Amino acid sequence: LRIVESGGGLVQPGGSLRLSCAASGFSVDDYAIAWFRQAPEKEREGVSCISKTGSTEYGDSMKGRFTISRDNAKNTVYLQMNSLKPEDTAAYFCAARKFCDAGDLSWGLGTDVTVSS
């Protein structure tokens, strides 16, 4: 199982980014795919998850700003992030899990997001 994140970068406050989580060795609709983030000197934080059935979950601070989606044909999960804030600055990681809340199977190496003017 292999996961590669991409799409991070530098964006101004209020801007948008779309992160991608490309999977190989498995189908993204066979597992839950979750996004996490970790800022320097902070604990890892759950961002969003899309379950095998397609149901979605979001962290409280992401609701209304972030949208997770899945493209089975491209075997990729996306995280659309709008209205970005400086506090969204972090390394973002994608993970394949048995369930949204447990069962880690594979993690990517992450992509960095910096929100700054």
Secondary structure as GFF3:
##gff-version 3
##sequence-region A 1 117
A	DSSP	beta_strand	2	6	.	.	.	ID=ss1
A	DSSP	beta_strand	9	11	.	.	.	ID=ss2
A	DSSP	beta_strand	17	24	.	.	.	ID=ss3
A	DSSP	three_ten_helix	28	30	.	.	.	ID=ss4
A	DSSP	beta_strand	32	38	.	.	.	ID=ss5
A	DSSP	beta_strand	45	50	.	.	.	ID=ss6
A	DSSP	beta_strand	56	58	.	.	.	ID=ss7
A	DSSP	three_ten_helix	60	62	.	.	.	ID=ss8
A	DSSP	beta_strand	66	71	.	.	.	ID=ss9
A	DSSP	beta_strand	76	81	.	.	.	ID=ss10
A	DSSP	three_ten_helix	86	88	.	.	.	ID=ss11
A	DSSP	beta_strand	90	99	.	.	.	ID=ss12
A	DSSP	beta_strand	102	107	.	.	.	ID=ss13
A	DSSP	beta_strand	111	115	.	.	.	ID=ss14
###
